[in-house]
Amino acid sequence: MTDTTLGTPAQMMDPDFTPPLAKAVPLGIQHVLAMFASNVTPAIIVAGAAGFGFGSNSPDFPNLIYMIQMSMLFAGIATLFQTIGMGPVGARLPIVQGTSFAFLPVMIPAVAGQGTAGMAGLMTGIVIGGIFHFLLGTVIGKIRFALPPLVTGLIVLMIGLSLVKVGIQYAAGGVPLMGKPEFGSLAMWTPALVVVLVTLGFKFFTKGLSSVASVLIGLVAGYIVAYLMGQVNFGNVGRAASFALPMPFKWGFEFNSAIIIGMCFMAVISAIETVGDVSGICKGGAGREATDREIAGATFADGLGTAVAGVFGGLPNTSFSQNVGLISITGVMSRHVVTIGAIFLILCGLIPKFGAIVSTIPINVLGGGVIVMFGMVAAAGVSMLSEVTWNRRNMVIFAVSLSLGLGLQLEPGALQHLPKTLQILLTSGLLPAAGLSILLNLLLPEDLD
């Protein structure tokens, strides 16, 4: 419910209004709590897919801590690009940026099993993809026609479907335990199920911050259970530094055409998602439509935030939809409130001990949260598809695109005779499904029955 003591109704709808500091600070931290779990999860998943950082004796453990740091640091910096802005960059709206799930179907196969050696190609792709994303700001309004709810809904659904397997693997014990008796044991599943149940309980049976931050609360509950079961190891927290600056080109540069193409394609999807978030913020918080300048500025900030993060070893950034809903709940449209949250994220990102504490979350606990988060991504896709008129034309586009994309993902060996670059692009499932749906939507006549 809106707190009318913060200001007049007109002030509450003004992005330039600053509430009293005593209330602005907790409101800003509330935004961080709402997105925190989702923001650091992709870094942990990418490190896990690459095969480094897990286990207290892992020599690459500091690299996992570093990736978690960069997730927080550059989420904060990218958020400042949005809220404060510079020139054409930034919507100057209360937009919270964070590490994007959408890019995971491209990033996971790009680094799978390569350890830190795979990070150079990934970061190069992120930087180039970020630059491409930035340039989309000049044309974003002109390409929206090619991405109706049929296409965007299918793409978001495919993102969720392509990632749900990761959640189950993590909940059962993760890649380190696969092939061992402990994988899928009750000891692994118990904390994961606690996370799911507590998250659902707080999401649907509470209101306000506890409902908005339900995933974070669920992870804390699962963490406590895992600790009581002896699954939490604090061995690396004491060895982590108290303060550290990001390192440019930490893993070097390596041009991989498959990763670069995948990142650029996903930049288009991320840009369209940001358009929806900006529109949602303006409607929910200010009762108006977003302006062309705000949409272009938000897209510029998305791309710049991603490119800068990639230079320092961070992952792609995008606007976070859960914070759009939080603005509608609180009724506070102030961009300065979100700026406070961004500063808090930046401070956390400069403290490796904070990243080390986050990294003590057992992989099965994280799995419980991921099951919920990735399931919500798929559900968001279904929600977008509910806006589609399901005539025969649209059903054919959906059916063929989904069958090809999901089928190639489930049976990657079907493309074993293709060049390696094409295998990486096509077996992600997401890219062929998205590309085919866009093409068919543009080519097939609207009056086809």
Buried (B, 14 or more C-beta within 10 A) or exposed (E): EEEEEBBEEEBBBBBEBBBEEEBBBEBBBBBBBBBBBBBBBBBBBBBBBBBBBBBEEBEBBBBBBBBBBBBBBBBBBBBBBBBBBEEEBBBBBBBBBBBBBBBBBBBBBBBBEBBBBBBBBBBBBBBBBBBBBBBBBEEBEEEBEEBBBBBBBBBBBBBBBBBBEBBBBBBBBBBBBEEEEEBBBEBBBBBBBBBBBBBEBBBEEBEEBBBBBBBBBBBBBBBBBBBEBEBBBEEBBEEBEEEBEBEEBBBEEBEBBBBBBBBBBBBBBBBBBBBBBBBBBBBBBBEEEBEEEBBBBBBBBBBBBBBBBBBBBBBBBBBBBBBBBBBBBBBBBBBBBBBBBBBBBBEBBBBBBBBBBBBBBBBBBBBBBBBBBBBBBBEBBEBBBEEBEEEEBBEEBBEBBBEBBBEBBEEBEEBEEEEEBBBBBBBBBBBBBBBBBBBBBEEEEEEEE
